[in-house]
């Protein structure tokens, strides 16, 4: 579902691709490119490297600049894989090598980058839906902070106790990003909120229907899979009665 080349092959054979366009998969599915796109739009991102880190020396310099602990991440990673937390410089070289190796084995892409490890932030993800006419709306957020080994265990929607003003800022950032790339179909834009602080950061995007999409379906009554099929057929959000966010119960 996140293979831009496959999506291009499908479209080249005059078959409708159900899902985000190949350019959206490339822009938003690659974590480095997604962060760079968000930064250009003034959306706050987790402090880290400017792009891919290719050598241990680059990794050491970046870690020194942002301060330990740091997180080495696979650019094409997902599902909680391709991430290593490094608490001290002595462990950096091994973690860097292992992450690159795991990234290549699991995702066919050895590119990695670095972020400041924030400890135990709240993990808030926005469900976004866009049409081929340049429109995009949100379908509220899910709180997926309860995790084990970076794997989500339980999700809540809407996020309990999330400050209303902070929620609005996160929603605005997600929609700004979606509209800037003319996003088509269903997508999840993920953010981290620092514990006890009124600060949030864009982390990554998933240009696909995620496993946890059913949580959003339960609270909004919107069939996301059906909606994505209609959008691929050229329907607008207005056709789907989704010009604005539906009620969240």
Secondary structure by P-SEA (a helix, b strand, c coil): cccaaaaaaaaaaccccccccaaaaaacccaaaaaaaaaaaccccccccccccccaaaaaaaaaaacccbbbbbccccccccbbbbccccccaaaaaaaaaaaaaccccccccccccccccbbbbbbcccccccbbbbcccccccccccccccccccccccccaaaaaaaaaaaaaaaaaaccccbbbbbbbbcccccbbbbccccccccccaaaaaaacccaaaaaaaaaaacccccccccccccccc
